[in-house]
Amino acid sequence: MLKEKEELFENALAVAEDIKRKAEKILGECDVYIAGSFAEGRHNLSSDLDILIVSGRIPEKFSFEWYADFVKRLTDNSWINIHPVNRHKFREVRRHYGKIIEV
C-alpha cells in the first residue's frame, strides 16, 4: 500500500493531467490545479492528493449526489481528493487554497 502511495506522488502531475482530460470531457473548458500538502511540498505517505477543478459549469452550490457522481467519473482512487469550484466562487476563495500548481 505504501508503494502505491509513493507512486501516486511520484506521478502526481500525470495523474492530474488525466483528471483534467476527463474533467474537460464533462465540463468543457476548465482549469485544474494540484493543491494542498503536495503543492506546498510538505506531503507524506499519509497525505492525499488534492486536485482543484475550476469551471463556470460547476454549480456554486451542489448536492452530495452531484459531487459523488462527478468524482466517480474522474477517479476511483480514494487517495485523490477532488475540489470542484465554480469559476466565480474561485475568485472569492482562492486565498484559502494557498500554493497551487497549474496542470
N, C-alpha and C positions, 0 to 999 in steps of 0.2 A: 504494500500500500504506500509506503514512503517513497519507493522508487517511482510509482505513478505520480505522486505529488511533485517530486523533483522534476519529472519530465514535463508536467504541466507548466511549471515556472520556467523551465529551460525553453519551452516552445510557446511562451505566453503571447508573443506578437503574432505568430502563425495562428494560434487558437483564436485570438481577437479578430484577425483578418477573416477567418472562416465565419465567425459570428457576424461580422459586418456584411459579408456577401449574403448570408441568409436574411439578415435584417433588411437589406436593400430590396430583396425579393418581396418582402412583406410590406415595407413602408415606402419604398422608393428612396428618394434622397434622404440620407441620414448621416450624422456624424457619430463616430464610435471612438471611445477612449478607454484606456486602461486606467483605473483609478485605485485608490486605497493603498494598502501597505506595499504592494508591488511597485506602483508608480513612485512611491516615496522611498523605495529602496530599503524597506525595513521588514519585508515579508520573511516568514519562516515556514516550516513544514506544517504548522497548524493554521496558517493563513488560507483564505480563499482568494480567488482571482476575481476582482471586481471589474465588470465591464459596464460602462456607461454608454447608453444609446440615446441620442438626442434627435428628435424629429418633430416637425409640425403635425405629423399624423398620429402622434401618440397623444391620447386624451390627457388633459390637465389633471383630471381625476379619473381613475379607472378602478374597476372592480377586481376582486381577487381572481375571479374566473378569467377576466381578460388577461391579467398578468400571468396566471398559470398557463394559459394557452399560448401566449406569446413566448414565454420562456421555454416551454416544451418544444416549440418549433425551432428554437435556436440551439438548444443543447440539452443533453440528458446527464451532464456531468454535475453532480451535486456540489462540487468544489468551485463551480463558477457561479458567481452572484451577479445577476443581470439587474441593472438600474435603468429602466426606461424613463425618460424625462421629455416632456413637451418642450419644444424649442423656446417658446415664450417664457415658460416657467424656469427654464435653464438659466436665463439671464438673471432671474431673482435668486436662484440657489447655487449658482456657480461657485461662489466663495466657500461653500460648505464641502466641496469635493477636494479642496487642497490641490496638490500637484496631480496633473493628469497627463497621460501620454496619448497623443493622437495616433489613430490607426489609419 
